[in-house]
Amino acid sequence: MLKSHSRCSRRVFRLSRPAILGFAAGVMLVVPYWATAAWAAEVVFAPRHAARLQTVLSAEISPDGRSVAYTLAVPRQPLGGENGPAWAELHVVGADGQTRPFVTGQVNVSGVRWTPDGRSIAFLSRRGTDTVNALYAIPVDGGEARRIIALDADLQGASFSADGQRIALLATEPQSKEQKEFRDKGFNQEIYEEDWRPTKVWLAAASGAGKPRKLDLPGSASAVDWSPSGRQLAVVLAPTPSVDDGYMFKRVHVVDADTGRIVERIQNPGKLGRVVWSPDGKHLAMISGADLNDPSDGRLMVAAIPGDGSLRDLMPEYQAHLSGLAWKDAQTLVWVADEGTGTTVGEVQLDGKRQVRNGPGTPILTSLSLAQDGRTLAFPGHAPEHPGEVFIQGPEDKSPRRLTHSNPWLQDLRLARQEVITWKARDGLELEGVLVYPLNYEPGRRYPLIMYVHGGPEAHVSNGWITSYAAPGQLGAARGFAVFCPNYRGSTGRGVEFSKLGQADAAGREFDDLVDAVDHLVAAGIADKANVGVTGGSYGGYASAWGATYYSDRFAASVMFVGISNNVSKLGTTDIPEEMYLVHHGKRLWEDWTYFLDRSPIRYVQRHRTPLLILHGKDDPRVDVSQSLELYRHLKTLGQAPVRLVLYPGEGHGNRRAAARFDYQLRMLQWMEHYLIGPGGDPPAHSIDYAAAWGEGE
């Protein structure tokens, strides 16, 4: 390992507040503002704040529009109690903003919906002695939750008929007693991609009487919804339970509820989102891909029932991506869409006439729920000042109104300024992203820059809350960094054509866009060109590896998370090979070996001069951990710049458990500070003082 490195030995940086100077090994050091007494004296965003953020996950409005049932993610504390992922609680908030906890504590609530009469809230959970997810209902006026029904396997979804008498359930077929006995004896072999346990549709009485009836449908189900008449079901089926089939080959079927026969097959192409019946049962609306090669579901499609199975795009010219929809009446749909870095709410009739209710802008609304009268909407939404909360918009509201305040302590923190930035790529394409300025930003001063690259690439960053365990956002800003989140070509939010611009050009112009963004921020006098870091997960991890190899001359630090290093081996180890073919590359490995190698960071390991921190979940099915192992081994052998590999046992494509998230956050910040502000040279100590990090700034 080199003692110093050409990009790390010059570390003189002045922040907007007084700093403490020191000397080490002949290099003048500047202790950043976050390490000074002045920083500690005020309340700014620190690692423990990110670890304790509560976030609204879903919001379902009551039929009468007076209340909203919502799920709230409550993270476990990394230094106290049992480690694990966040709990999911059930709460209810009235239109007046009064909240009531319903199912809280060490619980995991999902699938929340109101019963048809509006008197109870149904949800899926394991409670008491349950060994599997069961369906429960809790009265909205008070009382204990009662179990409605349970099967021998986890329930994954439920839909009530309009009269409330029947329930359609989603669950895998249970293992036989004999199968369980042999598995308990150690016969736990897996027949890869053959011994599937598909999810099936079951019909049961809401009273719990009788035995649930399984429908003999092909493939694996992922969604079910009763028609208003109660005679039919809309069922989403994929050929197998694989993630790949779930991404690319889910199709909508209309099923006769009495006979279990498929009576119509809807020809939805490619990716598929939510599917909903019209109030009169004559149409199915869905959020779908435009075609099999569309990177994301985002078009508003409608099919006539009965009909020939064809779909019609109600807003074919709309350059955005829908994230939610609901029927206002038999002729009108209400929708919410990601448009640029904001969201828009609008209405569209079956004849294509469209009007915007509000937007694009903030808050960033992620889905919608509509009351029975079609006049009041509820949304989960976030903004630059807070993560997900519940919003409501009634007939008298000009814009969505915030109802919940899940993190009231955020009001006591000083947050950094955030705004949308636009720039032009080298080929003239206009792009945009979100910039969080350093907390004490002063015009005319240059700052170290962390570029956070989103994954996908079929995703985007909105101008809302952009801070998490893996995204530095306000945390980086509080420590003196500018943090920029670019929506490079191939991102969503700007229509199908824009989202396809990176196809068959992996790491090409899409990653050139990142360098062009850096140049723009340097030209604007914000970023210090010599102190730019890059980080991200999944496809953002791919970009981080590319920045540390191919573009190593442009980045002084890189943090790669669950990222791609070798497209040749990635195609043979991922659980989404068809998506890689249909949406990303458009070609098979054996059709163009040179392309896949040339678009791999390992092809450019000899360019490596950027200190690289690699982090990966050991059980990642999407981007196999071997992607990180390969890159680490080659860079370590070459020894041209610092490299470190951190593996997380039991984690997959992203960290879920509190301890792994806290550890990741601290290591990412430590690496960036060491090489963009601190002394550089050899990597920082690999051990972390978690207790000190948790108490930082108290």
BAFIKOL-542952 format. One record per residue: x, y, z of N, C-alpha, C in turn; residue in one letter. Coordinates in steps of 0.02 Angstrom, whole numbers, plus 50000, padded with zeros to 5 digits. Each point is the difference from the previous one (the first is absolute). Example, Ala and Ser with C-alpha at 12.3 -4.5 7.8 and 13.67 -1.06 7.14 Angstrom:
<pts>
506604971650390499555005950000500455006050000A;499825005349964500425005950003499615005550037S;
</pts>
This chain:
<pts>
500424994050000499585006050000500445006250000M;499825004849957500395006149997499895004250063L;500535003250022499955004350060499625006449984K;500065002349940499615005849979499854999049926S;499615004449973499774999049932499895006949971H;500155000549936500065006649969499385004350009S;499414996850008499405003950006499815001250073R;500404997250046499795000250071500485004050044C;500565002149974500505003150044499895007550008S;499605003049956499905007150006499315001250030R;499995001450065499365000550034499985006550041R;499935005649966499905006450034499325002449979V;499545000550048499325001849981499705004450054F;499715005549980499735004850048499245000249995R;499674998750055499285000250003499765007050018L;499345000750000499725006750011500025002350072S;500174995350047500085001950070500734999150019R;500235003050055500704999150020500164992650009P;500604998149981500214993150005500644999750042A;500164994050023500584999050042500564997149957I;500575003250001500554997849959500474995650040L;500304995249966500494995750032500494997449948G;500514996550021500504997449954500124992650015F;500074996249948500164992950007500414997849940A;500584997250013500444997549947500145005449948A;500055006150022500185005449955499435002649958G;499394997650012499425002249961499565004250045V;499815005949976499555004250039499304997249996M;499694998950057499334997250002499505005250022L;499404999449976499465004450022499464995650029V;499865000950064499464996250031499355003049976V;499564996049968499385002849973499555002750054P;499545004249979499565003350047499614995150044Y;499824994149972499614995350039500384997350060W;500675000750001500404997550056500185005550050A;499755006149989500185005550044499495000850056T;500205003950051499555001350056499395004049978A;500105004449951499445004049975499464995549970A;500224994849963499524995449969499614996250055W;500374997850051499684996150052499515004250040A;500095006650001499575004350040499315001049969A;499934998849936499345000849968499744993249978E;499364999649988499694993749983499944999549924V;500424995849971499984998949928499944992549988V;499884998249939499854993049984500624995750010F;499934994750041500554995550018499804992849985A;500474995350001499844993049983499424997150040P;499955001650064499464997150040499325002449977R;499975006049970499375002549975499754995949941H;500464998449955499814995949942499764993150023A;500314997450053499834993350024499334999750035A;499725005650021499374999950038499425002949961R;500095001649937499465003049961499424995149991L;499405002350016499394996149987499695002549935Q;499724995349962499765001749933499334996849986T;499535003949974499354997349979500104996049936V;499774993850000500094995649942499394999949954L;499405000250029499394999649960499465004050034S;499495002149962499455003950027499364998049963A;499494997850038499374997849971499435004050031E;499645003849959499465004250026499384995850012I;499615001850051499384996550015499485001549947S;499514995649992499485001249949499665006850008P;499915002450062499665006550009500485005949997D;500654998749991500485005449992500205003550064G;499794997450059500135003550062500644997850035R;500264994249983500594997450034500464996749949S;500644999550019500494996649958500374994950044V;499994993749978500394994850033500684999949966A;500534999950040500665000149970500484995550037Y;500504997449964500534996150031500605004450009T;500334999050057500585004250018500604995550014L;500545001149963500614996350012500365003050059A;500134995950051500345002250061500644996050007V;500575003149986500634996250001500194997750070P;500324994350003500304997750063500635004150012R;500185000650062500605003950017500614995649996Q;500515002049963500574995549987500404998250062P;499975004150053500404998650060499584997550058L;499374998849989499574997850055499474995349975G;499894994550035499484995349981500234995249946G;499534996049977500144994949950500105003149931E;500524997949966500145002649933499484997349951N;499875003849947499534997749949499765005849958G;499554998649952499725005449959499495004150039P;499785005449972499525004550033499344996450012A;499665001850054499324997750012499525004049956W;499424997349987499485003549961499365000250041A;499825006050023499425001050044499405002549961E;499414999150030499375002649972499755005850042L;499885005749968499735005950032499425002649958H;499595004350032499455003349965500045007450016V;499915004149948499985007350010499365002749970V;499685004650036499405003149976500165005949954G;499505002449965500105005749955500205006250039A;499884999950067500205005750042500724999450025D;500344994649982500704999150020500104996250065G;499464997850031500064996250063500174992749983Q;500564997650028500224993249986499854995450059T;499894993649983499884994950050500404993849982R;500394997450046500364993749987499514994150006P;500054995349954499554994250001500374993550014F;500504998449960500404994050010500735002250000V;500325000150058500675002950005500464995450039T;500645002150003500504996250036500394995449953G;500154994050024500394995349960499534996149955Q;499775003449947499504997249954500225001449928V;499724996049955500105001149928499334999549966N;499715005949986499345000649970500085001549926V;499614996749958500025001349928499304999049971S;499925001449936499374998849965499405003550031G;500105006250023499465003650034499465002249951V;499384998750019499435002449961499395000450045R;499535004349982499385000750038499514994649978W;499624997450048499474995449981499475004049962T;499614996649957499535003749958499515004550038P;499814998150061499545004250039500345005850035D;500675000449996500375005550030500054999750075G;499774994650032499994999650073500654997250028R;500374996449960500614996750024500565000949950S;500614998850025500605000149957500284993049999I;500074997349941500284993349992500745000649986A;500384995150025500735000149989500284993050008F;500604999049974500354993750006500545000750054L;500074994950042500525000250052500044993250034S;500544999050037500064994450046499905002750070R;499524997250035499855002450067499944994150048R;500195001250062499924994850050500394993749982G;499644994649994500314993549986500034998449925T;499835004849957500024998849928500704997849978D;500024995149956500644998149968500035002349928T;499445002649975499975002649931499615006550001V;500075004049947499605006049992499264998249994N;499585003250039499284998949997499655006649985A;499364999649982499595005949986499625001950063L;500085006350021499675002650060499575006049980Y;499545001750045499615006249994499945003150069A;500065006650002499945003650064499485005549991I;499525000650046499485005149994500305007050005P;499775004449957500285006750000499785004050061V;499434998150031499755003550059500274997350065D;500454995149996500304997350060499864992650008G;500454996650035499924992950011500624996349977G;500024993650015500584995949982499944997549928E;500594998749971500014997049934499784992750005A;499614997849952499804992949999500264996849936R;500194993850006500244996449941499414997849958R;500025001849936499464998049954500144993149971I;500624999149976500164993749968500754999049998I;500214993850001500704998249992500034993549961A;500524999349960500134993849963500634996850030L;500234994649969500604996750024500645003149974D;499945005449963500585003749974499865007450007A;500525004149996499925007350007499505002749949D;499535004050023499575003849955500405005849972L;499955001149935500385005449967499565005749976Q;499354998949999499545005149978499294997950011G;499535004950001499294998450011499585005449966A;499424997949975499535004649969499294998150021S;499615004950024499314998850020499535001149941F;499494995849994499485001449951499625006250023S;499655003349953499665006350015499494999350056A;499684994250005499504999050053500314997850066D;500674999150000500364998150061499914992950021G;499684995849958499854993150019500564995149984Q;500415001649950500524995349979500675003549997R;500524996050006500685002649998500404995849951I;500385003249957500494996749958500685000850032A;500374994550007500634999950036500574997849954L;500605002350015500604997749966500454996450051L;500204993949983500444996250044500324994449960A;500604998150020500334994349968499664993650024T;500074994749960499744993650021500434997450058E;499684997850053500394997650058500374993549984P;500564999050035500354993649994499604994550034Q;500064994049973499664994350031500364998250066S;499654996350042500294997850063500634995949987K;499984995749948500584995949984500595004249978E;499885005149959500535004549978500325003550059Q;499605002450047500275003450059500434995350042K;499774993850007500384995250041500684998649970E;500034999049933500644998749968500455006250004F;499725005949992500415006150005500295000750070R;499614998350050500255000350069500564995050012D;500044994849959500534995050007500635001849960K;499985006049968500605002349964499954999549925G;499454997649973499924999749928499745006849974F;500455004850003499815006949984500325002549935N;500164995349956500305001849936499525004449959Q;500295004349958499605004349957500124997949927E;499474998649964500064998549928499905006649965I;500555002949981500025007049978499515001349942Y;499565004850010499515002249950499544994449977E;499914994950043499534994749983499514998650056E;500245000050063499554998350054499645006350027D;499695003549952499635006150017499404998350044W;499805004750041499364999650035499605006249979R;499604999349947499645005849974499475002650048P;499845006449993499475003050039499334998949965T;499514997750038499354998349972499455004650027K;499435000049967499415003850021499524995350036V;499785002350059499534996150041499395004450013W;499404997149998499385003550016499734997450066L;499785004650043499764998150065499425004650020A;499594997550047499475004150028500305004950050A;499765006249999500265005050047499844998350072A;499504995950009499814997950068500484994950028S;500424997149957500464994850021499704993149997G;499364999649981499674993549996500244996149938A;500024993450006500174995849944500754999949987G;500174996249949500704999149982500175004249939K;500555003850001500195004049941500084995649938P;499805002749942500044996349937500575002849957R;500444995649978500555002249957499784999949928K;500175005549963499855000349929500584996949961L;499834995849952500514996549960500215004449942D;500435004850015500245004849949500734998549985L;500215001149938500704998749982500475005250028P;500624998050014500515004750021499945002150072G;500255005950014500035002650069499675006950003S;499555000950048499625006250005500355005150044A;499935006349983500295005450041499505005350020S;499405000049970499485004850018499324997149982A;499495001950039499324997949986499535005450023V;499465001149961499525005250017499314998049975D;499505000450044499314998449981499725005349953W;499594997849953499615004849960499445002850043S;499725005849982499465002950041499404995350006P;499874996049949499424995450003500124994050045S;500634998450013500174994250039499994993549961G;499905000649934499994993949958500674998349970R;500455005049997500644998849968500575002650043Q;500604997649984500615002250033500505002249947L;500375005350015500595001749960500604997050035A;500354995549966500564996550030500625001249958V;500545002050033500655000949966500404993650009V;500194997049943500364993650001500665000749962L;500524996750026500644999349965500134992649991A;500424998149952500124992949988500284996350060P;500445003350039500304997050059500045005350055T;500194998050061500095005050054500675003749995P;500394999049948500665003149996499945007649997S;500515003350025500025007349997499985002449928V;500364996649956500035001849930499324999849967D;499624994650011499334999549972499555005350032D;500105001450064499615005150033500135007049973G;500605001249977500175006449969499725000649929Y;500114994749960499905000649928499384996749972M;499734994950033499494995949967499354999350041F;499845004850042499364999950034499455002249950K;499454996349999499455001649956499354999950038R;499525004249978499365000650034499504995249969V;499644996450043499494995349979499355001550036H;499454999349965499345000550031499744993050011V;499824998650062499824993250021499284999850026V;499624995149978499334998950027500074997450071D;499715003550048500094998250070499674993450018A;499464998149967499654993850016500354993949972D;500215000449937500304994249967500754999850005T;500315005850013500735000450002500325000049931G;499605000749948500265000049931500225007149980R;500545000349960500225006349970499535001649942I;499685005850003499535001949947500295005449954V;500515003550023500335005049957500735000550019E;500415000949949500725001250009500175006849973R;500245004450044500185006849979500715000049972I;500105003449945500654999949966500455005750024Q;500095000350065500455005350026500724998249985N;500395004649972500694998649982500485001750056P;500504995950010500555001950045499805000850072G;500315004850032499935000950072499305002550018K;499794998350062499315001350020499985002550072L;499605005250011499885002750066499304998450024G;499675005050029499344998950030499464998949947R;499514995650017499434998549956499365001250040V;499515003949972499385001650037499404999649953V;499454997650027499364999849964499675006950000W;499645001649947499575005950000499384998550043S;499675005250026499434998850045499434996049968P;499935000449933499474996249967500244993249974D;500644998450011500264993649980500114999249925G;499965005449962500064999649928500715001249975K;500455002050044500695001349979500484997950055H;500604998349980500574999150045500525005249982L;500225003850049500545004849990500634997350033A;500575001449972500624997550028500585004649982M;500524999750041500635003449984500454994849969I;500195001149938500354994949961500585003049963S;500464995749979500515002249953499695001249932G;500325004149960499745001349932500114994049955A;500534996350012500164994149960500464995550042D;500204994449971500414995250037500685002850018L;500245005149964500665002850013499985006450041N;499415001950022499935005950042500324998650068D;500475004150022500344998750064499565000150061P;499425003449997499605000850060499265000349983S;499584997350044499285001149993499875007350017D;499625003349958499885007150011499465002949955G;499724995949955499475002349955499324998250029R;499515004349989499314998850023499624996549943L;499894993550009499674995949949499314997950023M;499534999349952499324997950016499794994649951V;499664994850027499724994649959499264999650012A;499614999149946499284999150007499854992950023A;499514999250045499794993550025499254999249990I;499754995349961500404995449959500295003649940P;500514997049969500335003049943500464995049968G;500455002749958500464995649964500684999450034D;500065002850060500634999650037500495005449985G;499835004549953500475005349982499975005750050S;500535003950001500075005750046500055006549961L;499775005350033500045006749971500355004650050R;500525003549977500355004950042499605006550000D;499765002050059499585005950003500395006549994L;500654999950013500405006149996500664998449964M;499974998149937500604997749965500555005249992P;499835006450002500495005349990500295002650066E;499754997650056500205002650065500694997350018Y;500495004450006500694998150014500134999850075Q;499754994750031500074999150072499904992650014A;500024998150064499884993150020499494999950057H;499424996749988499494999650051500234995550057L;499815001950062500154995950058499374997950037S;499425002949983499384998350034499405001949959G;499444996450009499395001749965499404997450039L;499415003049988499374997950031499445002649956A;499434996450000499425002249962499605005050040W;499875005949969499575005050031499264998349987K;499874997849939499344997549980500124995349941D;499474997649970500074995049947500345002749938A;500065006649994500305003149940500665003750014Q;500195000650064500565004450018500484996650048T;500645000849986500534997550044500395005950030L;500194999250063500465004750032500674996550004V;500535003849987500674996949998500515004750033W;500554997050021500585003750023500604997549960V;500435004649979500564998149957500645003550022A;500554996649989500675003050008500145003849936D;500095006550007500135004449943500625004150015E;500554998249966500635003350015500214998350071G;500165005150040500184999050070499425001350047T;499395000949972499415001250040499474994849987G;499405001050028499444995749985499405004349981T;499554996949960499415003449975499394995750015T;499455003150019499364996550009499525002649948V;499654995549967499545002149948499434995249991G;499575001649952499434995849982500014998949925E;499734994349978499944998649929499364996049989V;499645001749948499394996349983500164994649950Q;499544995549990500124994449954500095002349928L;499765006049985500105002749932500685003549993D;500405000150054500675002949996500055007250023G;499445003250017500025006850023500325000250070K;500515004250006500405000150061500035006950031R;500025000350066500115006350035500444998750061Q;500415005150017500464999550056499675003250061V;500014996450056499735002750062500545004150037R;500614997550003500555003750029500664996949979N;500535004449998500674997649982500205002649932G;500614997949977500474995950039500365004150054P;500154996650054500345003350055500024995650061G;500045003250058500024996350063499355001350037T;499794995550046500374994150022500054994749945P;500474995450010500084994449954499524994650022I;499484998849961499484995250016500154993449966L;499964994550037500244993649973499444995249981T;499395001250021499424996149979499385003950020S;499404997349986499405003650021499454995150018L;499545002550041499404996450020499425004949997S;499424997749976499445004549988499394997850040L;499675004950032499394998550037499444998149952A;499464997150028499464997349959499665005449958Q;499975006150025499665005349962500435002949945D;500644997849995500435002349947500275007150009G;499925002950060500185007050010500605000950046R;500164995150042500535000850049500544994749988T;500625002249997500564995549986500484999950058L;500334994350010500534999450050500634997549965A;500575002250023500634998249970500534998950054F;500474995549990500645000550035500435004949961P;500375004250035500405004949964500575002650043G;500525002549967500585002850035500205006549968H;500445003650034500225006649978500735000950022A;500345005349977500695001150021500095000450076P;499465001750036500055001050072499834993850041E;499724994849969499794994250039499914993949955H;500084993950028499864993949963499254998849995P;499794993949981499314998649985499515001650055G;499465003549983499455001650046499344999049962E;499445000950036499344999449969499765007049979V;499765000449938499705006149974499284998649979F;499595005150002499314999449978499835006049957I;499554999049952499775005649959499254999249989Q;499615004450034499284999949993499775005049948G;499355000449990499745004649948500155007350014P;500145001750062500155007050017500755001550001E;500404994849993500735000950003500285001449930D;500395005349995500315001549935500604995549986K;500294997150052500574995549993499994995050057S;500394994649997500014995150054500205003250066P;499674997950054500105002850067500304994650045R;500545001650033500344995250043499614998650063R;499914993650017499634998150060500444997550057L;500544996549984500404996750053500685003450008T;500294999150059500675002550016500364994650039H;500264995249964500284994050031500685001150032S;500345005449980500665001550028500015007350023N;499635001650053499955007150021500685003050019P;500484995850019500665002550019500385003049941W;499784998449939500345003049942499945007649999L;499475002650031499905007250002500555003650039Q;500354996350044500525003050040500684999849966D;500044996849941500634999449964500045005349945L;500595002549989500105004749945500184995949938R;499585000349949500114996349939500305004449946L;500354996949955500345003749946499525001649943A;500175005049963499615002049941500044994749946R;499464999149964499954994949948499645002849940Q;500254998649939499665002549941500154995749939E;499595000949949500084996449937500515003749957V;500474996249972500525002749956499934996949931I;500075004049948499994997349932500685001149968T;500194995549955500625000749963499934996649933W;500465001449955499994996949934500564995049994K;499834994249973500504994949987500415002149940A;500544996549988500465001849945499674999649932R;499464996049994499654999649936499405004749997D;499935004450050499485005149999499364998150036G;499944993850025499404997950035499955003650067L;499415003050013499915003450064499804995050054E;500335000550057499914995450055499885004050064L;499764996550052499885003350063500154995350058E;500105003050057500124996250061499865004550060G;500124997350059499865003650062500655001150038V;500135006350018500605001950036499835002050071L;500354997050049499965002250069500645003850014V;499945006350015500585004350013500314998250068Y;500645001450008500304999450068499595004250049P;499954997750061499575003450049500165007350007L;500635001750001500215007050009500285002849935N;499664998649945500245001949934500085007649994Y;500575002049971500135007049984500185000549927E;499645003949960500175000949930500735002249992P;500324997349950500705001849987500494995050028G;499784995750046500424994750027499844993449966R;500514996149989499914993449970500004994750055R;499614994849989499904994950051500124993149972Y;500194995350044500054993149976499304997549982P;499984996149948499364997749972499934992550005L;499434997750025499824992949997499444999449948I;500124996149948499484998649951499684993450018M;499355000150014499624994050015499614998049938Y;500164994049973499704997749937499464994950016V;499395001349978499454995450014500084993549959H;499664994850024500034993549967499494999549944G;499924994049976499534998749945500334997549937G;500145004449951499945007350003499285002649996P;499514995449994499305002149995499745002250068E;500235005850022499805003250062500185007349992A;499875004050051500205007049998499995002850071H;500305005850008500005003550064499535006149994V;499535000550046499545005650001500255005350048S;499725006049994500195005450045499594999550064N;500134994550036499684998950064500524998150051G;499834995450044500474997750051500484995049968W;500645001550000500484995849965500574998050046I;499844998650063500494997850049499794993250028T;500474995249998499874993450029500674997150022S;499994993750021500634997050022500514999849943Y;499774999549938500454999449943500075006449960A;499545004750008500015006349963500205005750047A;500565003249989500275004850050499575006250011P;499705002949948499545005650008500185005050053G;499545000950048500105004950053500584998150046Q;500144993650005500554997850042500675002449972L;500084999449934500615002449969500055007650003G;499425003449990500005007350001500215002650068A;499774996750054500175002250067500754999250014A;500344996049961500714998850011500445003849950R;499695004849965500395004449957500034998049927G;499634994849980499994997949930499425003149963F;500105001249935499445000749954499824993049978A;499364998549996499774993449980499555000849939V;500184996649946499615000849938499734993249978F;499364999949983499654993949978499775001049928C;500364997549951499845001249929499484995149973P;499555002549959499554995749961500274999649929N;500464995349991500344999249936499534996749949Y;500205000049938499574996949948499864992750018R;499394997949988499784993450021499605000250064G;499985005850034499605000850061499265000349982S;499574998750048499285000749991499795007250016T;499355001349990499745006650014499955004649940G;500284997849943499985004249940499744996249939R;499624994850012499684996449945500414994149975G;499684996049958500304993749977500625001249958V;499985004749953500575001149956500635001850039E;499935004450049500585002050039500274994150040F;499554995950028500224994450041500354994549960S;499935000349933500334995049957500675002449973K;500205006150016500595002949969500654996450018L;500004996450055500614996550020500024992849978G;499484997649966499974992949982500544998249950Q;500294994150010500534997449956500615004649999A;500075004250052500575004550005500215000550073D;500044994450033500174999950072500665003550012A;500015004450050500605003850020500255004649946A;499585001249950500205004449945499815007250015G;499545002649959499815007050008499675001350068R;499674994850028499685000950066500505001950054E;500594996949998500515001750051500425006049979F;500035001449935500295006449978499605005850029D;499344999050005499575005250029500225001950070D;500254995150038500215001350069500615004650001L;500474998749957500605004249996499815007049976V;499545000449953499775006549976499665003950056D;499654996550044499685003350057500535002950047A;500534996150012500555002550042500295006349970V;500134999849934500295005949967499545006150007D;499344998849997499535005550007500055003150070H;500034995750051500045002650068500675003350015L;500524997749967500655003350006499975006949967V;499715000249939499945006349964499565005050038A;499524997450038499555004350039500335002650064A;500614997750013500365002350059499794996650064G;499664994449995499764996450060500484994550020I;500194995849952500404994150015500755001349990A;500404996850042500725000049993500184994049955D;500255001349941500124994749951500464994650026K;500475001750044500494995250026499724995750056A;499405001650024499724996550058499284997949987N;499934995449952499344997549980499984992550015V;499484997950034499894992950014499364997649967G;499954993549988499404997149969499794993950040V;499354999350009499734994250036499314998349974T;499774994150016499344997749980499954992550008G;499384997449996499894992950006499714997049937G;500134993649987499764996449943500275003249936S;499575002949958500265003449940500425006150020Y;499825003150057500425005350027500674997450024G;500014993750024500634996850018500424998649938G;499674998249946500324999149935500345006549979Y;499635005650007500285006549983500595001750045A;499974998150063500555001450047500624996049981S;499914993749979500564996049977500295002849935A;499575002449956500225003149938500405006350014W;499765003950049500355006150019500684998750031G;500094994150031500644998350032500494996749952A;499764998249941500434996649951500035004049935T;499494999549959500005003449936500105007650007Y;499645002950048500035007350011500405001650063Y;500514996150015500375000950062500345006850004S;500145003149944500335006550001499525005650022D;499354998350006499515005250017499744999550072R;500144994550035499714999150066500544998550051F;499985003450057500494999350053499804994850052A;499384997649997499764994850046499394996849970A;499914993650015499414996449975499784995050053S;499334999550008499714995050044499494996149959V;500154993749988499604995649956499584995350043M;499345000049990499554995850039499614995449954F;500034993550013499664994749962500035001549924V;500585001849977500085002349931500284994849953G;499975001649936500234995749946500725001649983I;500414994949992500695001049978500164996249936S;499634994649986500154995849942499344997849968N;499825003249945499374998449968499994993049969N;500584997349986500034993249972499764995050053V;500275000250059499794995450053499355002050033S;499835006449998499385002350030499394996849967K;500024999349934499434997449964499864992750019L;500504996450022499914993150018499874998850073G;500005005350041499914999150072499415004150027T;499675003949959499445004150023499344996249997T;499515002350039499344997049998499535003649952D;500275004749960499595003749952500314999849930I;500174994149973500334999849934499575002749944P;499344998850002499585002449945499915007550003E;499965002950060499975007250003500655003049974E;500564996950016500645002549974500005000049924M;499704994949971499994999549927499495004849969Y;499384999950025499465003749969500025007550014L;500245001950059499965007050021500685003550000V;500534996350016500655003450010500454999549938H;500174993949980500524999349949499734998749930H;499434996649994499734998649934500394994949960G;500434996450033500404994849966500224994950051K;500144994049975500244994650043500765000250003R;500274996950052500725000050010500374997349939L;499774994449973500354996849944499925003749935W;499565005049999499925004049939500505005649995E;500305002050057500475005649998500444999950063D;500464995350002500444999450058500395006550013W;500215003249947500425006050006499615005650035T;499375000849982499595005250032499974999050075Y;499844993950022499914998850071500665000850039F;500554998349970500645001050034500195007350002L;499915003449943500195007149997499585004450046D;499404997750018499575003950045500064997650072R;500564996750016500134997450067500585003750033S;499915002250062500555003350036500644995850003P;499944993350004500624996050005500435000749937I;499705002149945500395001049938500505005750009R;499885004450049500415006150008500345000350068Y;500134994250030500305000050066500695003350001V;500354999949944500665003049999499995007650002Q;499405002949990499935007250007499875002050073R;499904995250043499775001450068500505004350039H;499785006050018500395004450044499555003150054R;499374998050001499515002950046499904995450060T;500095002350062499864995950058499284997449998P;499934993550004499344996849990499804995850060L;499435001550028499694996050052499434996049968L;500034993350006499504995649971499614996850056I;499335000249996499574997050051499464995849966L;499854994250030499534995549966499674995250050H;499364998649990499664994850038500204993149974G;500174995450045500264993549978499454995749969K;499365001750010499464996049973499625003649945D;500345004249963499695004049947499834995649940D;499364999349982499824996049941500015003949935P;499985006650005499955004349940500685001349969R;500455002650041500705001049980500424995650047V;500224994449974500344995250043500615003150033D;500134997750062500575002750038500664999049963V;500024995249954500614998949961500205006149959S;499515004449984500165006149964500485004450041Q;499895000350065500445003950043500654996350014S;499964993550008500604996050012500495000449941L;499734999649940500435000449940500375006649997E;499635005450007500325006649994500505001150056L;499814998250061500465000850056500664996249987Y;499954993849979500614995949992500465003049947R;499735002249945500425002849947500335006550022H;499625004450033500285006450023500504999050056L;499864995350043500474998650055500664997249973K;499944995749950500614997249970500425005349965T;499665004549964500365005549966500315004850051L;499655001550053500275004250053500155007249980G;499595002749955500135006849975499665005450042Q;499504998150039499645004850042499644996150054A;499815003450054499654996550055499354996849978P;499874994050026499374996649988499834996050062V;499364999950019499774996150058499344996849982R;499904993850023499384996349988499664998550067L;499365001850005499604998650060499404995849978V;499924994150031499444995649984499514999750059L;499364999549985499484999850050499644993349998Y;500154995450047499664993650002499245000950011P;499614996149964499285000250008499655005749965G;500375004549968499705005549963500004998349925E;499515002849965499934998749929500185006049957G;499545001949956500125005649954499815006550035H;500415001950049499855005750043499924997550071G;500205004050048499974998050071499325001450030N;499734995250037499355000750032500055000850075R;500494997050031500065000050072500325006450025R;499805002050061500215006450029500755000550006A;500334994650026500725000450011500385000649935A;499804996149949500345000349935499905006849967A;499425002950009499885006749971500435005350035R;500034999650066500405005050036500744999249983F;500234993949996500704998849983500155002649930D;499564998649952500115002549932500045007649998Y;499535003250033499985007350001500665002950027Q;500244997250055500615002650031500614998949956L;500034994249969500594998549957500005004349937R;499425001149971499975004249941500225007150016M;499765002850056500205006750019500745000450018L;500244995050036500704999850020500465000049939Q;499824996149950500424999549939500015006649963W;499425003149992499975006449964500385005450038M;499925000350065500355005150039500754999149999E;500214993650004500724998650001500345002149936H;499674998949943500325001349936499805006649967Y;499465003150021499805006449970500155006050044L;500054998850066500145005550047500624998450042I;500084993850020500524998150047500684998849968G;500424995950032500704999349978500104995749939P;499514995549984500114995449944500524994850017G;500354997449949500514995050011499694993350015G;500284996450050499744993550019499275000750022D;499614994649994499295000450020499945001450075P;499435002750021499885001050072499954993350034P;500034999950066499954993850038499364996449982A;500044993349996499414996349980499504999150056H;500215000950063499544999450056499605006450008S;499394999450025499565005750010499805000450073I;500035006050028499755001150069499275002049994D;499564995150002499295001249989499695004450053Y;500204999050062499715003950055500185007449992A;500635001549982500205006949990499635003149941A;499924996049946499645002549941499275001450016A;499704995850042499305001150018499925006350042W;500495001550041499955005950044500255006349967G;500224999649938500285005949966499515005849998E;500245005850022499595006149997499525000950058G;499984995250047499545000750057500245005450048E;
</pts>
